Amino acid sequence: MTRAAITITGPIAIGLALGRLDIGVIVSMGALCGIFGDAEGPYRYRARRIGWAAIGGGIGFFLGSLAGGHGWWSTAVIVLLAGASALISAGGNIASLAALQMLVFAALGAGQPRDTLTATFWFLVGAGLVWLLAIAAWPFKATGPERAAVAEIYDEIAVMLAASGTAGARAARRDLTAALNDAYDALLTARSHLSGRDRAYRRLMTLLADTTPVVEASVALVNVGRQPPAEVVIHMTAIAEAIRLDQPLPPVPEFEEASRGLAALRAGLEGLSSPSGKRDHRDPEDHVPFTERLETFTGRVAWSHAARLMLCMGVAEFVGWALKLEYSYWVALTVAIVLKPDFGSVFGRAVLRGVGTLAGVLVGAAVLGIDPRGWVLVVLVALIAGALPYGRDRNYGIFSAFVTPLVIVQLDLAHTGDWGLVLARLTDTALGCAIVIVFGYLLWPGSLRPRVGTQLLGTLESLGKYIEHGLSGSDKRMKLRRETYRHLSDLRNAFQQAVVEPSAAGLQAAAWWPVIVTLERATDAVTGLAVGIQRGAEPIDPEAIEALTDAVAEAAKSIREERPPERMPMPDLDRLSRLVGELVSVLATLRGPDWYTRTGGQIVRRLLQPVRRER
């Protein structure tokens, strides 16, 4: 919150003090673009998010400012940028963020006639300021907290080994368990903020996994009261220090292997420091062929989103021209933010945007209406800017309520006291939301029909292939793994877009949710088995694989034929117990509500019942 207040308000304050409020406002606008991209998480991830948001926003601001005020040429540029934005969004979380900033600030830039190159330069200065402040501690901390958590494990191992055979060994073992839990919590929390793989965190996670043999051997020594040589304890503290400083691990010292426990400990330590260890190898699944990446941008869903966004942006530009709106770019801006295809329900976002903007306009009206002067205005902007991160993390409507008055003040500092301007903002926002609801929702083919079921069929078909090839050790495992998880991601997006809609799609989406969650767990179970097979475990028996794929096929067939699935025989193998349990849950859930004949109340009551795992 403090960083948002400083980076957005600071340029306005400096511009006010130097008599160049126009430049201060542009720098503040660039800072707003950077704040949109900021998020909690590792420094590397934050640097990428803010950096790409700044690049996308800068490109959009430049093109929008360049094309602004040129009639239909301006409209063509905005519509083409809308299509490009929708296609780029298919590239992932950060690509989607950059694409949104490009479109939003293109719409804003189109309404700000000024020297394009100079304005873009100051815009990037503001975004760069946010980037620098967000990663200022990177050279000193970087993955520091997570590395410290992993290093703490080796400190505790050293303490436990030193206390072996004494009364303090039990307490030291409890401390080691706590350190292990803290390390896993720290790394998993950091990983949850990442939109993709990160080499530094992957190595830390692998190092943490490789720690298990060392921990097990150390605990075995303590359980029999055997104390290892002093050089082993010293080596543990040296490992901890190397991890903290992000340096290569020290070589394993020579010591006598007087027992099987010490031999196991040496083997574990050598596995840690081996230069050919797996922690230094790039995961082969990280490499995605270019042709497969290209399919993401050429699929039917991506082009459908692009066409819808281009249509609505074109209508927004036409409405602004036909009604001769003085600030028509605000209509396009509203459409761009509401209709972002991968950010949830179109209907829900339009409603939240409308309600949030109404509240924000009232705040903006209060700010502009009281005609604050000088530093009073700076303080008010700081208060609103400081609340932006809170709104962004809580609710889209709350976020709109905070960002609307901020943008109003940024763009209209020269119009304080102009209540007509405030009413124009409210009218433009209402028009933008109406365009989205009518052209992007009510009239758009398929918007009122349930879409989650169709996506679910594709996910089940992909999962069936993944089970067949992944559990047999086939070379197609990696490609099918990516394909299945991509289907799951699309399925979640379809659910998020449909669940709050007032049509039948929203009701049916709620009914599908237990199936979606169980399918994700089933896919994780397949991945665990497939990785084990890749590392040397025996492939699953073909008959068991056939039984599993038949169960998945029956689930898909029951959805397609709108009937409850039949009970399917399942393999009785301990290795498959987790996967079998999840597939049984999928079938049991599908035997629940009949979404095509039951009422909404019946569906809700069925969803409140626990899912039975039938065997």
ZATI-499994 format. One record per residue (C-alpha): residue number from 1; x, y negated, z. Coordinates in Angstrom, 2 decimals. Last residue first. Layout:
residues N
  kolro       xx       yy       zz
    NUM        X        Y        Z
...
This chain:
residues 615
  kolro       xx       yy       zz
    615   -15.93    49.05    -4.46
    614   -18.08    46.02    -3.81
    613   -16.40    42.89    -2.49
    612   -19.39    40.89    -1.32
    611   -19.41    37.16    -2.05
    610   -20.64    35.19     0.94
    609   -24.09    33.59     0.63
    608   -24.26    29.82     0.11
    607   -24.09    30.32    -3.65
    606   -27.30    32.34    -3.57
    605   -29.15    29.56    -1.72
    604   -27.90    27.01    -4.28
    603   -29.06    29.15    -7.18
    602   -32.49    29.70    -5.65
    601   -32.89    25.96    -5.08
    600   -31.98    25.19    -8.69
    599   -34.62    27.57    -9.96
    598   -33.91    30.98   -11.40
    597   -34.44    32.02   -15.01
    596   -31.34    31.09   -17.03
    595   -28.83    30.89   -14.22
    594   -29.60    34.42   -13.04
    593   -28.01    34.27    -9.62
    592   -25.89    37.12    -8.29
    591   -24.62    39.99   -10.46
    590   -22.00    37.60   -11.81
    589   -20.68    37.16    -8.27
    588   -20.27    40.91    -7.83
    587   -18.43    41.23   -11.15
    586   -15.99    38.46   -10.24
    585   -15.53    39.87    -6.73
    584   -14.71    43.30    -8.18
    583   -12.11    41.61   -10.37
    582   -10.55    39.94    -7.32
    581   -10.42    43.16    -5.31
    580    -8.92    45.08    -8.22
    579    -6.15    42.50    -8.56
    578    -5.31    42.68    -4.85
    577    -5.46    46.48    -4.69
    576    -3.39    47.02    -7.84
    575    -0.15    48.11    -6.21
    574    -2.10    50.29    -3.75
    573    -3.66    52.25    -6.61
    572    -7.30    53.37    -6.84
    571    -8.16    52.34   -10.40
    570   -11.63    50.77   -10.79
    569   -14.82    52.27   -12.19
    568   -17.24    49.58   -13.46
    567   -20.62    48.60   -12.08
    566   -22.67    47.00   -14.85
    565   -22.70    43.26   -15.37
    564   -25.90    41.25   -14.79
    563   -27.46    39.93   -18.02
    562   -27.08    36.84   -20.22
    561   -25.72    38.75   -23.25
    560   -22.58    36.59   -23.50
    559   -22.17    36.47   -19.74
    558   -22.60    40.24   -19.43
    557   -20.14    40.83   -22.27
    556   -17.46    38.70   -20.61
    555   -17.79    40.59   -17.32
    554   -17.81    43.92   -19.18
    553   -14.60    42.95   -21.00
    552   -12.93    42.15   -17.67
    551   -13.96    45.54   -16.27
    550   -12.80    47.31   -19.44
    549    -9.44    45.52   -19.14
    548    -9.01    46.89   -15.62
    547    -9.97    50.45   -16.55
    546    -7.64    50.35   -19.57
    545    -4.76    49.18   -17.40
    544    -5.39    52.07   -14.99
    543    -5.36    54.54   -17.88
    542    -2.13    53.02   -19.24
    541    -0.32    53.55   -15.88
    540     1.22    50.31   -14.64
    539     4.81    49.56   -15.57
    538     7.52    50.68   -13.12
    537     9.39    47.90   -11.33
    536    12.59    46.55   -12.86
    535    12.51    42.77   -12.70
    534    10.06    42.45   -15.61
    533     7.71    44.85   -13.84
    532     7.78    42.68   -10.72
    531     7.06    39.58   -12.80
    530     4.06    41.33   -14.36
    529     2.65    42.36   -10.98
    528     2.88    38.83    -9.57
    527     1.43    37.36   -12.77
    526    -1.52    39.77   -12.66
    525    -2.26    38.71    -9.07
    524    -2.08    35.03   -10.03
    523    -4.57    35.72   -12.83
    522    -6.93    37.39   -10.34
    521    -6.66    34.41    -7.99
    520    -7.58    32.03   -10.81
    519   -10.45    34.30   -11.81
    518   -11.78    34.22    -8.25
    517   -11.87    30.42    -8.22
    516   -13.66    30.27   -11.58
    515   -16.23    32.91   -10.57
    514   -17.08    31.04    -7.36
    513   -17.56    27.82    -9.43
    512   -19.94    29.23   -12.05
    511   -23.11    28.32   -10.14
    510   -22.03    24.71    -9.75
    509   -21.43    24.51   -13.50
    508   -24.94    25.86   -14.11
    507   -26.55    22.98   -12.24
    506   -24.36    20.37   -13.93
    505   -24.99    21.74   -17.41
    504   -28.73    21.78   -16.78
    503   -28.64    17.99   -16.94
    502   -27.94    15.52   -14.13
    501   -24.15    15.67   -14.56
    500   -22.08    16.00   -11.41
    499   -20.70    19.49   -12.18
    498   -20.16    19.00   -15.91
    497   -16.88    17.13   -16.31
    496   -15.24    18.81   -13.34
    495   -16.31    22.25   -14.58
    494   -15.04    21.59   -18.10
    493   -11.73    20.41   -16.66
    492   -11.49    23.54   -14.50
    491   -12.12    25.71   -17.55
    490    -9.50    23.84   -19.56
    489    -6.96    24.55   -16.81
    488    -8.01    28.20   -16.68
    487    -7.63    28.47   -20.46
    486    -4.14    26.96   -20.18
    485    -3.35    29.50   -17.45
    484    -4.39    32.29   -19.78
    483    -2.40    30.96   -22.75
    482     0.75    30.46   -20.67
    481     0.53    34.04   -19.39
    480    -0.27    35.33   -22.87
    479     2.93    33.78   -24.24
    478     5.01    35.18   -21.39
    477     3.56    38.70   -21.57
    476     3.93    39.18   -25.33
    475     7.15    41.15   -24.79
    474     5.07    43.98   -23.32
    473     5.81    45.31   -19.83
    472     2.59    47.34   -19.58
    471     1.10    45.20   -16.83
    470     1.56    41.97   -18.79
    469     0.31    43.31   -22.13
    468    -3.09    44.68   -21.13
    467    -3.62    42.34   -18.18
    466    -2.81    39.29   -20.32
    465    -5.15    40.50   -23.07
    464    -8.01    40.81   -20.58
    463    -7.17    37.42   -19.08
    462    -7.41    35.77   -22.52
    461   -10.86    37.27   -23.10
    460   -11.97    36.20   -19.63
    459   -10.73    32.64   -20.17
    458   -12.48    32.34   -23.54
    457   -15.74    33.52   -21.99
    456   -15.35    31.03   -19.13
    455   -14.97    28.16   -21.59
    454   -18.33    29.07   -23.11
    453   -19.93    29.37   -19.67
    452   -18.57    25.98   -18.61
    451   -20.11    24.17   -21.57
    450   -23.77    23.97   -20.53
    449   -25.67    21.87   -23.07
    448   -26.32    18.17   -22.57
    447   -22.97    17.07   -23.99
    446   -23.10    19.56   -26.87
    445   -23.30    17.04   -29.69
    444   -22.80    13.44   -28.50
    443   -26.08    11.52   -28.37
    442   -26.62    11.54   -24.59
    441   -22.95    11.54   -23.56
    440   -20.45     9.51   -25.56
    439   -22.96     7.50   -27.58
    438   -25.59     6.74   -24.93
    437   -23.69     7.10   -21.64
    436   -20.46     5.60   -23.02
    435   -22.21     2.67   -24.69
    434   -24.20     1.97   -21.51
    433   -21.02     1.94   -19.40
    432   -19.41    -0.57   -21.77
    431   -22.51    -2.78   -21.84
    430   -22.71    -2.81   -18.04
    429   -19.03    -3.77   -17.86
    428   -19.53    -6.62   -20.32
    427   -22.50    -7.94   -18.35
    426   -20.60    -7.84   -15.04
    425   -17.60    -9.62   -16.56
    424   -19.88   -12.26   -18.11
    423   -21.47   -12.86   -14.71
    422   -18.03   -13.58   -13.25
    421   -17.18   -15.95   -16.10
    420   -20.42   -17.84   -15.59
    419   -19.44   -18.38   -11.95
    418   -16.50   -20.58   -13.02
    417   -14.98   -21.86    -9.74
    416   -11.55   -20.61   -10.63
    415   -11.07   -20.49   -14.40
    414    -7.30   -20.82   -14.78
    413    -6.71   -17.80   -12.60
    412    -8.85   -15.83   -15.02
    411    -6.84   -12.84   -16.11
    410    -5.19   -12.00   -12.81
    409    -8.27   -12.88   -10.73
    408   -10.53   -10.69   -12.85
    407    -7.93    -7.91   -12.83
    406    -7.85    -7.93    -9.03
    405   -11.63    -8.25    -8.74
    404   -12.04    -5.11   -10.87
    403    -9.22    -3.05    -9.32
    402   -10.76    -2.85    -5.85
    401   -14.36    -1.88    -6.67
    400   -13.09     0.33    -9.49
    399   -10.97     2.28    -6.98
    398   -13.97     2.66    -4.69
    397   -16.00     4.07    -7.60
    396   -13.17     6.39    -8.60
    395   -12.91     7.81    -5.10
    394   -10.29     8.42    -2.46
    393    -6.73     8.41    -3.79
    392    -7.16     5.47    -6.17
    391    -9.16     3.51    -3.58
    390    -6.42     3.77    -0.98
    389    -3.70     2.98    -3.52
    388    -5.59    -0.20    -4.54
    387    -6.16    -1.58    -1.01
    386    -2.85    -3.46    -0.93
    385    -3.74    -5.14    -4.21
    384    -6.95    -6.58    -2.71
    383    -5.18    -7.97     0.35
    382    -2.28    -9.32    -1.71
    381    -4.68   -11.06    -4.12
    380    -6.38   -12.80    -1.19
    379    -3.02   -13.91     0.24
    378    -1.91   -15.31    -3.12
    377    -5.20   -17.20    -3.49
    376    -4.68   -18.85    -0.10
    375    -1.16   -19.68    -1.23
    374    -2.28   -22.13    -3.86
    373    -5.96   -22.97    -3.99
    372    -9.08   -20.91    -3.48
    371   -12.09   -21.85    -5.67
    370   -14.81   -20.44    -3.40
    369   -16.47   -19.03    -6.51
    368   -13.39   -17.36    -7.90
    367   -12.76   -15.25    -4.81
    366   -16.42   -14.65    -3.96
    365   -17.24   -13.83    -7.54
    364   -14.34   -11.41    -7.64
    363   -15.73    -9.66    -4.56
    362   -19.17    -9.52    -6.18
    361   -17.54    -8.34    -9.39
    360   -15.86    -5.54    -7.46
    359   -19.16    -4.34    -5.99
    358   -20.72    -4.31    -9.45
    357   -17.56    -2.71   -10.81
    356   -17.79     0.11    -8.31
    355   -21.44     0.77    -9.15
    354   -20.83     0.72   -12.90
    353   -17.58     2.69   -12.72
    352   -19.20     5.26   -10.45
    351   -22.13     5.65   -12.85
    350   -19.90     5.84   -15.92
    349   -17.52     8.20   -14.12
    348   -20.35    10.57   -13.25
    347   -21.78    10.59   -16.77
    346   -18.42    11.18   -18.42
    345   -17.53    13.84   -15.87
    344   -13.86    14.30   -15.08
    343   -10.56    12.67   -16.04
    342    -9.65    14.77   -19.07
    341   -11.68    12.91   -21.70
    340   -10.99     9.30   -20.63
    339   -14.47     7.95   -21.35
    338   -14.78     5.66   -18.33
    337   -11.41     3.93   -18.64
    336   -11.49     3.33   -22.39
    335   -15.18     2.36   -22.43
    334   -14.62    -0.25   -19.71
    333   -11.66    -1.74   -21.57
    332   -13.66    -1.87   -24.79
    331   -16.36    -3.91   -23.03
    330   -13.71    -6.11   -21.36
    329   -12.22    -6.88   -24.79
    328   -15.46    -8.68   -25.66
    327   -14.57   -11.71   -23.53
    326   -16.42   -14.44   -25.43
    325   -19.12   -12.06   -26.57
    324   -20.39   -12.84   -30.05
    323   -23.24   -10.35   -29.65
    322   -22.40    -8.70   -32.98
    321   -18.62    -8.90   -32.48
    320   -18.61    -7.50   -28.94
    319   -21.12    -4.85   -29.98
    318   -18.92    -3.87   -32.93
    317   -15.82    -3.54   -30.72
    316   -17.73    -1.38   -28.24
    315   -19.17     0.75   -31.06
    314   -15.65     1.36   -32.38
    313   -14.42     2.26   -28.89
    312   -17.33     4.70   -28.55
    311   -16.64     6.36   -31.89
    310   -12.88     6.56   -31.30
    309   -13.42     8.17   -27.88
    308   -15.81    10.75   -29.33
    307   -13.53    11.57   -32.25
    306   -10.47    11.96   -30.01
    305   -12.31    14.21   -27.57
    304   -13.43    16.42   -30.46
    303    -9.90    16.40   -31.85
    302    -8.48    17.69   -28.57
    301   -11.20    20.34   -28.22
    300   -10.71    21.64   -31.77
    299    -7.01    22.25   -31.31
    298    -4.28    20.30   -33.10
    297    -2.58    18.67   -30.11
    296    -2.15    21.81   -28.00
    295    -1.26    23.85   -31.10
    294     1.85    21.70   -31.48
    293     3.26    23.04   -28.21
    292     2.90    26.58   -29.58
    291     4.69    25.60   -32.78
    290     7.47    24.00   -30.74
    289     8.11    27.21   -28.79
    288     7.69    26.94   -25.00
    287    10.81    27.45   -22.94
    286    10.15    27.37   -19.21
    285     9.12    31.03   -19.32
    284    12.76    32.00   -19.75
    283    13.43    30.66   -16.23
    282    16.75    28.88   -16.45
    281    19.51    30.72   -14.65
    280    21.43    29.20   -11.78
    279    19.03    30.48    -9.09
    278    19.26    33.92   -10.69
    277    22.78    34.42    -9.43
    276    25.62    34.39   -11.94
    275    27.71    32.07    -9.78
    274    27.11    34.41    -6.82
    273    26.73    32.32    -3.66
    272    23.36    33.54    -2.47
    271    23.70    37.16    -3.57
    270    27.02    37.31    -1.77
    269    25.28    36.22     1.43
    268    22.65    38.95     1.12
    267    25.23    41.64     0.42
    266    27.31    40.47     3.38
    265    24.27    40.64     5.67
    264    23.43    44.15     4.45
    263    26.98    45.27     5.22
    262    26.73    43.64     8.66
    261    23.52    45.56     9.35
    260    24.99    48.82     8.05
    259    27.73    48.50    10.65
    258    31.41    47.61    11.04
    257    31.53    45.58     7.84
    256    34.75    43.76     8.71
    255    34.84    40.12     7.68
    254    36.10    38.19     4.66
    253    34.39    34.85     4.20
    252    31.59    34.37     1.63
    251    32.41    31.53    -0.74
    250    30.95    28.08     0.03
    249    27.67    27.02    -1.61
    248    27.98    24.36    -4.28
    247    26.93    20.86    -3.10
    246    23.50    19.30    -2.60
    245    24.68    17.53     0.58
    244    22.02    19.20     2.73
    243    22.55    22.55     0.98
    242    26.30    22.39     1.52
    241    25.81    21.55     5.22
    240    23.50    24.51     5.75
    239    25.90    26.86     3.96
    238    28.74    25.63     6.19
    237    26.59    26.27     9.28
    236    26.05    29.85     8.12
    235    29.77    30.27     7.40
    234    30.61    29.29    10.98
    233    28.31    32.04    12.26
    232    29.93    34.54     9.89
    231    33.43    33.40    10.91
    230    32.58    34.17    14.54
    229    32.15    37.88    13.80
    228    28.61    39.24    14.18
    227    26.89    39.81    17.54
    226    24.98    43.09    17.92
    225    21.98    43.09    20.26
    224    20.09    45.73    18.29
    223    17.30    43.28    17.42
    222    19.85    40.53    16.77
    221    21.53    42.53    14.01
    220    18.18    43.34    12.38
    219    17.21    39.66    12.56
    218    20.39    38.73    10.69
    217    19.79    41.36     8.00
    216    16.20    40.19     7.49
    215    17.19    36.52     7.38
    214    19.96    37.13     4.85
    213    17.68    39.31     2.70
    212    14.98    36.54     2.79
    211    17.30    33.66     1.88
    210    16.98    34.50    -1.81
    209    13.39    33.20    -1.67
    208    14.59    29.89    -0.22
    207    17.28    29.68    -2.87
    206    14.64    30.31    -5.52
    205    12.45    27.56    -4.07
    204    15.41    25.18    -3.95
    203    16.34    26.07    -7.52
    202    12.78    25.46    -8.73
    201    12.75    22.17    -6.85
    200    15.82    20.89    -8.67
    199    14.70    22.25   -12.06
    198    11.22    20.72   -11.98
    197     8.29    22.52   -13.59
    196     5.10    20.67   -14.40
    195     2.53    18.25   -12.97
    194     4.35    18.02    -9.66
    193     2.48    16.96    -6.52
    192     1.84    20.55    -5.40
    191     5.56    21.27    -5.66
    190     6.36    18.80    -2.88
    189     3.76    20.42    -0.62
    188     5.05    23.88    -1.52
    187     8.60    22.82    -0.75
    186     7.83    21.23     2.62
    185     5.45    23.99     3.74
    184     7.94    26.70     2.77
    183    10.70    24.94     4.66
    182     8.53    24.32     7.73
    181     7.46    27.96     7.89
    180    11.06    29.15     7.64
    179    12.13    26.68    10.34
    178     9.33    27.89    12.63
    177    10.44    31.49    12.16
    176    14.03    30.50    12.94
    175    12.89    28.72    16.11
    174    11.08    31.88    17.21
    173    14.29    33.86    16.61
    172    16.25    31.37    18.69
    171    13.76    31.79    21.56
    170    14.25    35.57    21.48
    169    18.05    35.31    21.25
    168    18.37    33.02    24.29
    167    18.54    35.89    26.79
    166    21.78    37.10    25.23
    165    22.71    39.96    22.87
    164    22.60    37.72    19.81
    163    22.85    34.04    20.80
    162    25.49    33.23    18.18
    161    23.42    35.07    15.58
    160    20.32    33.06    16.53
    159    22.15    29.72    16.46
    158    23.68    30.51    13.05
    157    20.31    31.64    11.70
    156    18.80    28.39    13.03
    155    21.37    26.31    11.16
    154    20.74    28.45     8.10
    153    17.00    27.74     8.23
    152    17.63    24.03     8.81
    151    19.31    23.88     5.41
    150    15.98    24.73     3.75
    149    14.21    21.88     5.58
    148    17.08    19.48     4.87
    147    16.87    20.34     1.18
    146    13.15    19.53     1.24
    145    13.65    16.20     2.99
    144    16.61    15.30     0.75
    143    15.12    16.11    -2.67
    142    16.15    12.61    -3.76
    141    17.21    11.03    -0.44
    140    20.17     8.70    -0.95
    139    20.25     8.28    -4.72
    138    16.41     8.38    -4.75
    137    15.92     5.61    -2.16
    136    15.10     2.93    -4.72
    135    12.76     5.27    -6.61
    134     9.46     3.42    -6.06
    133    11.11     0.00    -5.88
    132    12.79     0.45    -9.25
    131     9.66     1.75   -10.99
    130     7.49    -1.03    -9.56
    129     9.95    -3.65   -10.81
    128    10.07    -1.95   -14.20
    127     6.32    -2.39   -14.58
    126     6.65    -6.11   -13.86
    125     9.61    -6.54   -16.19
    124     7.73    -4.56   -18.85
    123     4.94    -7.14   -18.80
    122     7.51    -9.94   -18.94
    121     8.95    -8.49   -22.14
    120     5.50    -7.81   -23.60
    119     4.53   -11.47   -23.08
    118     7.71   -12.70   -24.76
    117     7.25   -10.40   -27.75
    116     3.54   -11.19   -28.19
    115     3.57   -14.98   -27.82
    114     0.05   -15.54   -26.52
    113    -3.59   -14.60   -27.15
    112    -4.76   -12.37   -24.27
    111    -7.89   -10.45   -25.23
    110    -6.12    -7.87   -27.37
    109    -3.62    -7.32   -24.57
    108    -6.37    -6.10   -22.25
    107    -7.66    -3.56   -24.78
    106    -4.11    -2.45   -25.55
    105    -3.56    -2.33   -21.79
    104    -6.29     0.25   -21.36
    103    -5.33     2.32   -24.41
    102    -1.62     2.61   -23.62
    101    -2.29     3.09   -19.91
    100    -4.61     6.00   -20.70
     99    -2.05     7.59   -23.03
     98     0.68     7.32   -20.39
     97    -1.56     9.03   -17.82
     96    -2.50    11.79   -20.25
     95     1.15    12.40   -21.13
     94     1.91    12.65   -17.40
     93    -0.78    15.26   -16.81
     92    -0.32    17.32   -19.94
     91     0.06    17.12   -23.71
     90    -3.68    17.02   -24.42
     89    -3.69    13.36   -23.41
     88    -1.65    12.55   -26.52
     87    -4.65    13.50   -28.67
     86    -7.06    11.27   -26.74
     85    -4.64     8.34   -26.78
     84    -4.01     8.69   -30.52
     83    -7.75     8.51   -31.17
     82    -8.13     5.45   -28.95
     81    -5.09     3.84   -30.56
     80    -6.79     4.26   -33.93
     79    -9.94     2.57   -32.60
     78    -7.96    -0.32   -31.07
     77    -5.96    -0.88   -34.27
     76    -9.07    -0.79   -36.47
     75   -10.88    -3.29   -34.23
     74    -7.96    -5.72   -34.37
     73    -7.93    -5.49   -38.16
     72   -11.68    -6.08   -38.06
     71   -11.18    -9.54   -36.62
     70    -7.58   -10.68   -36.20
     69    -7.85   -12.16   -32.69
     68    -5.84    -9.40   -31.04
     67    -3.62    -7.27   -33.29
     66    -0.26    -8.26   -31.82
     65    -1.62    -8.46   -28.26
     64    -3.12    -5.00   -28.60
     63     0.04    -3.57   -30.16
     62     2.30    -5.05   -27.48
     61    -0.02    -4.22   -24.57
     60    -0.43    -0.64   -25.82
     59     3.30    -0.10   -26.21
     58     3.97    -1.62   -22.78
     57     1.22     0.43   -21.12
     56     2.55     3.67   -22.60
     55     6.14     2.84   -21.64
     54     5.12     1.72   -18.14
     53     2.98     4.84   -17.60
     52     5.91     6.92   -18.87
     51     8.26     5.40   -16.33
     50     5.75     5.48   -13.47
     49     5.04     9.18   -13.96
     48     8.63    10.20   -14.71
     47    10.08     8.32   -11.74
     46     7.36     9.71    -9.48
     45     8.20    13.28   -10.50
     44    11.93    12.80    -9.96
     43    11.29    11.11    -6.61
     42     9.24    14.01    -5.27
     41     5.55    13.43    -4.52
     40     2.97    10.77    -3.80
     39     1.75     8.84    -6.80
     38     2.60     5.77    -8.87
     37     1.20     5.55   -12.39
     36    -1.54     3.00   -11.71
     35     1.02     1.05    -9.68
     34     3.17     0.74   -12.80
     33     0.32    -0.74   -14.84
     32    -0.45    -3.15   -11.99
     31     3.19    -4.22   -12.04
     30     2.80    -5.06   -15.73
     29    -0.22    -7.22   -14.87
     28     1.78    -8.96   -12.15
     27     4.51    -9.76   -14.67
     26     1.82   -11.22   -16.95
     25     0.34   -13.28   -14.08
     24     3.74   -14.64   -13.04
     23     4.44   -15.71   -16.61
     22     1.25   -17.81   -16.72
     21     1.83   -19.12   -13.19
     20     4.98   -20.87   -14.32
     19     5.11   -23.82   -11.86
     18     8.04   -22.37    -9.97
     17     6.15   -21.77    -6.71
     16     3.05   -20.46    -8.48
     15     5.12   -18.16   -10.65
     14     6.90   -16.86    -7.55
     13     3.58   -16.23    -5.78
     12     2.06   -14.57    -8.85
     11     5.16   -12.40    -9.26
     10     4.99   -11.33    -5.59
      9     1.30   -10.41    -5.59
      8     1.43    -7.30    -7.77
      7     4.82    -5.98    -6.66
      6     4.40    -6.88    -2.99
      5     0.80    -5.68    -2.52
      4     1.44    -2.43    -4.37
      3     4.62    -1.76    -2.39
      2     2.81    -2.40     0.89
      1     0.00     0.00     0.00
